[in-house]
Amino acid sequence: GLEIPAIYYKPHQASPENKVPALVWVHGGPGGQSRQNFSSLIQYLVNHGYAVLAVNNRGSSGYGKTFYQMDDLNHGDKDLRDCVEGKNWLASQPEIDPDKIGIIGGSYGGYMTMAALTYTPEEFAVGVNLFGVTNWIRTLRSIPPWWESFKDALYKELGDPNSADSVRLRAISPLFHTDQVTKPLIVLQGSKDPRVLQVESDEIVAGVRKNGVPVEYVLFEDEGHGFVKKENQIAAYSKILEFLDVYLKQDKGQPIQDGEIMDIQTDTE
């Protein structure tokens, strides 16, 4: 009976006579919130004919302490179910093609993308993972000492990786269950990311490729946690759109060859 807030972005051309593909968008965090502000990536996708549902799954901020704490020690379970319900809602809309719904997110949202493809492998048609956590034990242990307050908050929400909590953290880490992934995936990562290390993306890509699943990997040598340089944003968004047009919209382009990596390096002053 819990109501999950969300923001729906619908392309102008979407109608029951012209059904469009869609994406469930998951914010960062854990504990972030999608709000009604400008997102260049969401706008870019909507402008190119993709509907987007930005889900504020349980555990999101902005809706009170009770809602915020609902996903504590429940990641990869209740929050994932909320995202799947977002997909179900999209599928029920007359202007959406119910067979062409993917999931996208960055950081924690990237984790949710991989959790969806891993633990609910038949729900979403594709996944777009932007620098997402894939191994919670390693990520939580790699938090530097100068982020002590941040570390304490994450340990409270997710568990202590140096305790018995590590059993559950391993169970919810997609990296250890890549054999379950069956749908096309694109992963984007900055090599200088201090929060979600490059190895998180390297290893999830290698693991999923063993399944013979189409995987594209876009690595930016000069970016950290998020892509701030305009030329990199343009490159990243273009690669995402190209991937979605081939594997979700399925109306143009050539399938990406399995094993292809796009390693993008840009000149810096």
Sequence and secondary structure as in RCSB ss.txt:
>XXXX:A:sequence
GLEIPAIYYKPHQASPENKVPALVWVHGGPGGQSRQNFSSLIQYLVNHGYAVLAVNNRGSSGYGKTFYQMDDLNH
GDKDLRDCVEGKNWLASQPEIDPDKIGIIGGSYGGYMTMAALTYTPEEFAVGVNLFGVTNWIRTLRSIPPWWESF
KDALYKELGDPNSADSVRLRAISPLFHTDQVTKPLIVLQGSKDPRVLQVESDEIVAGVRKNGVPVEYVLFEDEGH
GFVKKENQIAAYSKILEFLDVYLKQDKGQPIQDGEIMDIQTDTE
>XXXX:A:secstr
     EEEE  TT BTTB EEEEEEE STTT    SS  HHHHHHHHTT EEEEE  TT SSS HHHHTTTTT T
TTHHHHHHHHHHHHHHTSTTEEEEEEEEEEETHHHHHHHHHHHHSTTT S EEEES  S HHHHHHT  GGGHHH
HHHHHHHH  TTSTHHHHHHHT GGGGGGG  S EEEEEETT SSS HHHHHHHHHHHHTTT  EEEEEETT  S
S  SHHHHHHHHHHHHHHHIIIII SSS    TT EEEE     
